[in-house]
Amino acid sequence: MRLLPLFLMLAVAIPGCSSMESKKIDYKSAEKLPTLEVPPDLTAPTGDNRYAIPETQGSGTATLSTYSRERKAAPAAATSATLLPTQEKARIERSGTQRWLVVQATPQEVWPVIKDFWQETGLLVNLESPETGVIETDWAENRAKIPQDGLRNLLGKVFDGMYSTAERDKFRTRIEAGKDGTEIYISHRGMIEVFTTEGKDQTKWQPRPSDPELEAEMLRRLMMRFGVEQQRADTLLAVQQTPEQARIVKDGNGSVLEMDEGFDRAWRRVGLALDRVGFAVEDRDRSKGVYFVRYIDPEVDNASKKDEGFFASMAFWRDKKAPSSPQLQIVVSEKGEKSVVKVAAADGKAADANSQNRIINLLHTELK
């Protein structure tokens, strides 16, 4: 407290000494980022190509001088920033409001690059599941949303955790092997802290809608990670309006979702929609068109955040364990040129009408 007047005087005296532009995204994890680990059944891509054999055309031979000139002509930044071959790079595909990235590489090559990307963004990787192709980050706050002024800029350099936002973000990346390359889907989930009393002395975390713009920004940055130029990435992500492609159809006491797409695309879009609305995909059987899912309670999930601070870690009386929700099956089946999405119980029989209607309505919002 004795130093506070000094901080105040300095903040007034040098308000313009640090006028750095705030970034749109600024995630900073309190814990030290772990070293990169590749799942045992995957292979890490080569990180340094200094000793790679140059590719040649025509005669099939190359001289050292020719190879050296080609390397000097290539921009140094592009050589160091691109971890995968860039001759075909990556592209964006879309359906409705959903967008995903298609990379000309195998899932085994893509996996460590995506994990490295999230950690460089400042987000801890909380879940890795090679079996389901999922990489999920821990909850984190976007510190770029903290209003900046002279005092906060000054104190923030000394006490980085003094200010925080009332929002947290989590990202899930789904990797699918497609016919034209590896498909990468990014979904966002958000939480917001709200007051629960009139005196504003108690708060509670509750879900907030997913942010498509934030998903698009992450896709743009990931595209650049794979070697796409910034201007080209911005063009590929330009919004294009498409007609409604899904509708709810009554099925007895419950309902199903009818999609104007073939099985392949419907299967992938349903997987992304499940990530967005908060379902954990525990297993999947593409040959039968079944996702085995369990609903994640947002409040319990948010309470499991690794970075809770010193005082929170002393609250040993808190019980973070909560009864898990029952497992369900989301079944995608082909119907001519269209697809149908149904909700079934864990044993494959029809789920109760209330569960069907509730989940189908959630999926319709994402897939329409």
Disulfide bonds with the S-S distance in Angstrom:
none
